[in-house]
Amino acid sequence: MSSSSGDAVTSARPGRWRGAGLVLPLVIFLLLMLVLPMIRMLIMSFRPVDEYGQAEPGFTAGQYRRVFAESFFSQALVHSVLVALVVTALCLVLGYPAAYVLAHRRPGVVRTLLLLIVVSPLLTSVVVRSYGWSILLSGNGLVNRILAGSGLRSQPAHLLGSTLAVVVSVTHVLLPFAIIPLTTALRGIEPNLTRASLSLGAGPVRTFWRVTVPLSLPGIAAGVLIVFALSMGIYITPRLIGGTNQPLAGIRIYDQVSSVYDYPMAAALSFVLLVLTGVCTALFGGGLRWWARRLHG
């Protein structure tokens, strides 16, 4: 009995070491490309700076005090959270119907075409898509021409540089990240469950809210967390559409690096943004888990 258990342990060890060997390259890659740069950036965030913004040897928490004391940075963090919440809500509202259609459409040309339309923005550069929105929202762009042709406005609307334009363009950029996990979750729902609900007297609306939505919560959670995290740190699209005056944390970090050359300040603001994003996503995750427990009884 003891010899057989010892043989089992001995035979399990090579498999465990093989698994560790397969994971080791990924661990090394993450250490070199993610963990070590973040540690170096964390150290940089505590460096004192001279009058020219250059880092000096030493230790100070002055950059973190500035993040919360100066409205230039603190308001950017608050505005980033608000924009991220709006973008996440829009992606969920717009993405759920599209994902529902994709999940329930039979395989064929139409479904393939719809899937291609959803995925195709991911195959195009974010810069190209952002410039496309800048052309559409410009003074003589398509949107203003439609507004003028319909008689709603006599003068071109100043859409570029507005928060509305930023929200619309960022929603377009991040919408596929909500549709894809929602489609996967909806396709995993057993059709017999909805049929059973309908046969037991529940209408389509009640079946949707009591059966489909609870079973698709993993996809909702994945889409919400991905979109929110990406929209918190996005800066290319808001900078091209809204300009440098948009009070977003990502643009503030970019300006500190490229214009002010205050790397410790940029590093401190980056870590505050990272922690804030982590706290918000944790709250989202907790809220969704509470909702799931309440729906399931």
Buried (B, 14 or more C-beta within 10 A) or exposed (E): EEEEEEEEEEEEEEEEEEEEEEEEEEEEEEEEEEEEEBEEBBEBBBBBBEEEBEBEEEEBEBBBEBBEEEEEBBEBBEBBBEBBBBBBBBBBEBBBEBBBBBBBEEEEEEBEEBBEEBEEBEEEEBEEBBBEBBEBBBEEBEBBEEBBEEEEEEEBBEBBBBBBBBBBBBBBBBBBBBBBBBBBBBEEBEEEEBEEBBEEEBEEEEBBEEBBBBBBBBBBBBBBBBBBBBBBBBBBBBBBBBBEEBBBBBBBBBBBBEEEBBBBBBBBBBBBBBEBBEEBBEEBEEEBEEBBEEBEE
